[in-house]
Structure formats: C-alpha cells, structure tokens
Amino acid sequence: MDGAEPRRLRLWLILGVQILPILFFWFLLRPGYSHHVRLGGLLLMLYNLIVAAVRLSH
C-alpha cells in the first residue's frame, strides 16, 4: 500500500456483503481494506455459494 489511510467499512458495504456477497465482495478488493476484512468477505461468499449448491442439489 502507498501509505494512505485504510478504508473504513461503511454500513452499505457491510449490509451488501451480508445480503449479496457474490456481488459486494468485489468492493472489498479495492486498495485500502485489510486482509482480515477481505478474508471475512471471502469466507462469507464461499459459505453462501456452498449453501446454495447444497440446496440446489436436493
């Protein structure tokens, strides 16, 4: 990172990642978000994809 101040998580982004993580996770890939925030968003997205795949297979 270029020494810029890290980005703060906004309410709209938190809600978006909770409601539609496959779309809003991409916003977390912008510069300024910590690795922990990105990992949390990625895990939530993967969890939702796995749950959707299991529901579709039954």
C-alpha angles and dihedrals in degrees: 000000000000096000094268120145113273117254119256120229110249123211092244091056094047091050092044093053090049095048102035108008097168089065104033096044088077090066088062090061092069115107116274103044117111124245090246092058091047092048091050091051092047093050092049091049092049091047091053092047091051092048090049092049092050092049092049092050093057 
